[in-house]
Each structure stands twice: as C-alpha cells, then as structure tokens.
Amino acid sequence: MTTDPIQPYPHTPESREALLAMLNDIETWEKSQKDLWFWEKIGRLPFQLLDRLTPQAIQKKLAQAMDEVGSYVQSGGRYLVSESGVLSRLQEELAASDEARGEAKEAPLTLADVPGLPLAVMNRAAASLTHNRIKLATAQGATTGFGGLFTLAIDIPAILGLSLKTIQEVAMVYGYDPKEKPERVFVIKCLQFASADIVGKKAVLEELADYGNESRKPESLSQLQGWREVVAAYRDNFGWKKLFQLVPIAGMLFGAVLNRSTLQDVAEAATMLYRKRRILERLRQQQ
C-alpha cells in the first residue's frame, strides 16, 4: 500500500517530543494488554465444551455473522459508514480548538484534510464518537437481552455491525479511508485484536507495527487470511459471553454489560492502533 505525502492542515504541528510522548503512552497500553481478562480465561476452555453448550441457533447466527466479516473485507458492503458525520464531529472539535486560540474558523473539512489536523482534535473526536457508540451498544444489549434466546439472534449481527462501524469511524477520524481495501483489512485486524488472547494480540501488534510504510514488503495474502483468525477468536470468546444472555429478563443486565464491554474493547483498540499509525507516520515525515 502506498501512502502519499501528507500536507499539514494549517495548524501548528506537534513537536517530535510531543509525538514520542504520545507514542510512549500507546506502548504502555500495549504492554497492559498482556494480562488475560476474565472472559478471555473462560474463552480458553475446551472448544468442544463450547460447541456442546451453545445452542445450534446461536452457532448458526455466529457463523452467518462471521461470513459477513469476510464479505466486508472484499467489498465493505452495508457496513461502510458515511464520512459526513465523522467530518462534522471533527469540524466541531476543530472550531472549538480554533476559538480557544482566537483563530477564524476553517473551511469545511474533507477526508483529504484530516491527516494534517492536530492530534488533539482527532483524539477528542474519536472519544466523542466512540462514547456515543458504546451507549448505543449498551441500550441495544439490554433490549435484545430481554427475550433471551429468542432475541439473541438479533443481537449477534447487530453488535458485530456496531463494532465494524465504530472502527471505521475511528479510522476516518485519524485520516484513513475505510472504503479502500487495505484499510478494511486494518479494520478487521482491530476487531481481531479486541477479541484475541495474549498470543493473538502480540501477533496482531507485530503485523501492524509498520502498516502503511511504503518500504514495507506487501503481504496481502497474509492480511486477507487474517479475517479467518477473527472468525475463530470472535466465535469462541463472543459465544461464551452471549450464553449468559439466554435467560429471559435477566438477559437484559447481561446484554447491557456485555455489549458495553465489547464496544469498549473495540473502541479502545481501534483508537490506540489508529493513533499509533498516525503518530508513526508523522515521525517518519519529520525525519
């Protein structure tokens, strides 16, 4: 994948020291991902037991959802999001930043302008957009958890769709176009990271360490193969979580908590990984 030189938006660029400080924060976060969370420990139980406990209807829905992941990599499909809402959010954050410094408001943003925006503007826009998605996922989990098994079939593709759309919004916030196939692969890698165990997270971080570098040796086949790993990891971990939603009424609580946790993990992973890409690209430009 080639990356055209970015023309900075007319704002004061971050210093090398500031970029390195932000990069250090992200690397600290990466190290914190080495511990297994409770749900991940459950997900490491024998998969044969999982298959016996998971109702056939849920397994079919999980399989259909994972098929859609592959379709998304190829064409984007119905999960591609509009730029207008993301650009509006960035415009609001940029205007607020300009007003705080007593500057005039800028002309309407385009996606081509975004890579040159201050990282502080990108970070605030990402936090705002992901916060809204997390609230939506929480409400959705409570609603679909009310009916137990009968409404769980609705929740599985819905939470997957929210996850993909959230990652794409974060991508655009940091100046990457999810309509491009290499970027859709990166979206899937973010989803993979959010649902992986320690070994999986390490593998994803190594693969994405130099993503987008012009001198990087293309590994398109390996990248496209990566979504298959998402299928296994997402099915095993996600399937365990959804088992707790099977009880009608009580599933409201489980659904709200689990969907909120899922979207928080996805949003955090996407924000950190895209932020790191933008920081590394700016550091290379400064060299």
C-alpha positions in Angstrom: 0.0 0.0 0.0 1.4 3.4 -0.9 1.0 6.5 1.2 1.1 9.9 -0.4 2.9 12.7 1.4 0.6 14.4 3.8 0.2 18.2 3.5 -0.3 19.5 7.1 -3.5 21.3 7.7 -2.8 25.0 8.5 -2.1 24.4 12.2 1.0 24.2 14.4 2.3 20.6 14.1 3.2 18.6 17.1 6.9 18.6 18.1 8.9 15.4 17.8 9.0 15.3 21.6 5.2 15.5 21.9 4.7 12.7 19.3 7.2 10.5 21.1 5.4 11.1 24.4 2.1 10.1 22.9 3.7 7.0 21.3 5.1 6.1 24.7 1.6 6.2 26.2 0.3 3.9 23.5 3.2 1.4 24.0 2.4 1.4 27.7 -1.2 0.5 26.8 0.1 -2.3 24.6 2.0 -3.8 27.5 -1.1 -3.7 29.6 -2.8 -6.0 27.1 -0.6 -8.9 28.2 -2.8 -9.9 31.1 -5.8 -12.2 30.5 -9.2 -10.8 31.4 -11.9 -13.0 33.0 -13.8 -13.5 29.8 -10.7 -14.4 27.9 -9.9 -17.1 30.6 -13.3 -18.6 30.0 -12.8 -18.4 26.3 -9.7 -20.6 26.6 -11.8 -23.6 27.9 -12.0 -26.6 25.6 -13.9 -25.6 22.4 -15.7 -29.0 22.3 -17.4 -28.0 25.5 -18.4 -24.7 23.9 -19.9 -26.5 20.9 -22.0 -28.7 23.2 -23.3 -25.9 25.4 -24.0 -23.3 22.6 -27.5 -23.8 21.1 -27.5 -24.6 17.4 -29.4 -21.5 16.6 -26.7 -19.3 18.2 -24.0 -21.2 16.4 -25.7 -20.6 13.1 -26.1 -16.9 13.8 -22.4 -16.6 14.8 -21.4 -18.4 11.6 -23.5 -16.1 9.5 -22.1 -13.0 11.2 -18.5 -14.3 10.6 -19.4 -14.9 6.9 -20.3 -11.2 6.7 -16.8 -10.3 8.1 -15.3 -11.9 5.0 -17.8 -10.1 2.8 -16.8 -6.8 4.4 -13.1 -7.4 3.6 -14.0 -7.9 0.0 -16.5 -5.1 -0.7 -17.3 -3.2 2.5 -21.0 -4.0 1.9 -23.6 -2.5 4.2 -21.1 -1.8 7.0 -19.4 1.1 5.3 -20.2 4.4 7.0 -20.8 7.9 5.7 -18.0 10.4 6.0 -20.3 13.3 6.7 -21.0 12.6 10.4 -17.3 12.0 11.2 -16.2 15.1 9.4 -18.9 17.2 11.2 -17.6 15.9 14.5 -14.0 16.8 13.5 -15.2 20.2 12.3 -16.8 20.9 15.6 -13.7 19.9 17.6 -11.5 21.9 15.2 -13.7 25.0 15.5 -13.7 24.8 19.3 -9.9 24.5 19.2 -9.6 27.5 16.9 -12.0 29.6 19.0 -9.9 28.8 22.1 -6.9 30.2 20.4 -8.9 33.2 18.9 -8.5 32.0 15.3 -11.0 32.1 12.5 -13.0 29.0 11.6 -11.6 26.9 8.8 -13.4 26.0 5.6 -15.4 22.7 5.6 -13.2 19.7 6.0 -12.7 16.8 3.5 -11.3 13.5 4.3 -8.1 14.5 2.5 -7.7 17.3 5.0 -7.9 15.1 8.1 -4.4 13.6 8.2 -3.0 17.1 8.7 -5.2 18.0 11.7 -3.8 18.3 15.2 -3.8 15.0 17.0 -5.6 16.7 19.9 -8.6 17.4 17.6 -8.5 13.8 16.3 -8.3 12.4 19.9 -11.3 14.4 21.1 -13.4 13.5 18.1 -12.6 9.8 18.5 -13.5 9.9 22.2 -16.9 11.6 21.4 -17.8 9.2 18.6 -16.9 6.0 20.4 -18.7 7.2 23.6 -21.9 7.5 21.6 -21.4 4.1 20.0 -20.8 2.5 23.5 -24.1 4.0 24.8 -25.9 2.6 21.8 -24.5 -0.8 22.3 -25.4 -0.8 26.0 -29.1 0.1 25.1 -29.1 -2.5 22.3 -27.8 -5.3 24.6 -30.4 -4.5 27.2 -33.2 -4.6 24.6 -32.2 -7.8 22.8 -31.3 -9.5 26.1 -34.9 -9.1 27.4 -36.2 -12.1 25.4 -33.2 -14.4 26.0 -32.6 -16.9 23.2 -35.4 -15.5 21.0 -33.9 -12.0 20.7 -30.2 -13.1 21.0 -30.3 -14.0 17.3 -30.9 -10.3 16.6 -28.1 -9.1 18.9 -25.3 -11.1 17.4 -25.2 -9.4 13.9 -26.2 -6.1 15.4 -23.2 -5.9 17.8 -20.9 -7.0 15.0 -22.2 -4.3 12.8 -21.7 -1.7 15.5 -18.2 -2.9 16.1 -17.2 -2.6 12.4 -18.8 0.9 12.1 -17.1 2.1 15.3 -13.7 1.1 14.0 -14.4 2.7 10.6 -15.4 6.0 12.3 -12.2 5.9 14.3 -10.3 5.2 11.0 -11.7 8.4 9.4 -11.1 10.5 12.5 -7.4 9.7 12.1 -7.5 10.3 8.3 -7.8 6.8 6.8 -10.4 5.9 4.2 -12.2 2.6 5.1 -13.5 2.4 1.5 -10.1 1.3 0.5 -9.5 -2.5 0.7 -6.2 -2.3 2.6 -7.9 -0.1 5.2 -10.8 -2.6 5.5 -8.1 -5.3 6.3 -6.8 -3.0 9.0 -10.4 -2.6 10.4 -10.6 -6.4 10.7 -7.2 -6.5 12.4 -8.5 -4.1 15.0 -11.5 -6.3 15.5 -9.2 -9.3 15.8 -7.0 -7.6 18.4 -10.0 -6.7 20.5 -11.1 -10.3 20.7 -7.8 -12.1 20.8 -5.8 -13.6 23.7 -2.3 -12.7 24.7 -0.7 -14.6 21.8 -3.1 -13.2 19.3 -2.7 -9.6 20.5 1.1 -9.9 20.2 0.8 -11.3 16.7 -1.5 -8.5 15.6 0.7 -5.8 17.1 3.8 -7.2 15.2 1.9 -7.3 12.0 0.6 -3.8 12.3 3.8 -2.3 13.6 4.8 -1.0 10.2 1.5 -0.9 8.4 1.3 1.6 5.7 5.1 2.1 5.3 6.0 2.4 1.6 9.1 0.3 2.1 7.2 -2.5 3.9 7.1 -5.7 1.9 3.4 -6.4 0.8 1.8 -9.3 2.5 -1.7 -9.1 1.0 -2.5 -12.8 1.2 -1.5 -13.0 4.8 -3.6 -9.9 5.6 -6.6 -11.3 3.9 -6.1 -14.6 5.7 -6.2 -12.7 9.0 -10.0 -12.4 8.9 -10.2 -16.2 9.3 -8.4 -15.9 12.6 -11.1 -13.4 13.6 -13.7 -15.9 12.8 -12.3 -18.4 15.3 -11.4 -16.0 18.1 -14.6 -13.9 17.8 -16.8 -17.1 17.7 -15.2 -18.7 20.8 -14.9 -15.6 23.0 -18.1 -13.9 21.8 -20.1 -17.2 22.0 -19.2 -17.6 25.7 -20.3 -14.1 26.5 -23.7 -14.5 24.7 -24.5 -17.7 26.6 -25.2 -15.5 29.7 -28.0 -13.7 27.8 -30.1 -16.8 27.3 -32.2 -16.3 30.4 -35.2 -14.1 29.6 -35.5 -10.8 31.5 -32.2 -11.4 33.4 -30.5 -11.3 30.0 -31.2 -7.5 30.0 -28.5 -7.0 32.5 -26.1 -9.4 30.9 -26.8 -8.0 27.5 -26.2 -4.4 28.5 -23.0 -5.2 30.4 -21.5 -7.5 27.8 -22.3 -5.3 24.8 -20.9 -2.3 26.6 -17.7 -4.2 27.4 -17.4 -5.5 23.8 -17.7 -2.0 22.3 -15.4 -0.5 24.9 -12.7 -3.1 24.0 -13.2 -2.5 20.2 -13.2 1.3 20.6 -10.1 1.3 22.7 -8.2 -1.0 20.4 -9.2 1.0 17.3 -8.3 4.3 18.8 -4.9 3.2 20.1 -3.9 1.4 16.9 -5.0 4.2 14.5 -3.5 6.8 16.7 -0.2 4.9 16.7 -0.3 4.7 12.9 -0.8 8.5 12.6 2.0 9.2 15.1 4.5 6.9 13.4 3.7 8.5 10.0 4.3 12.0 11.4 7.6 10.9 13.0 8.7 9.5 9.6 7.7 12.8 7.9 9.8 14.7 10.4 12.8 12.6 9.6 
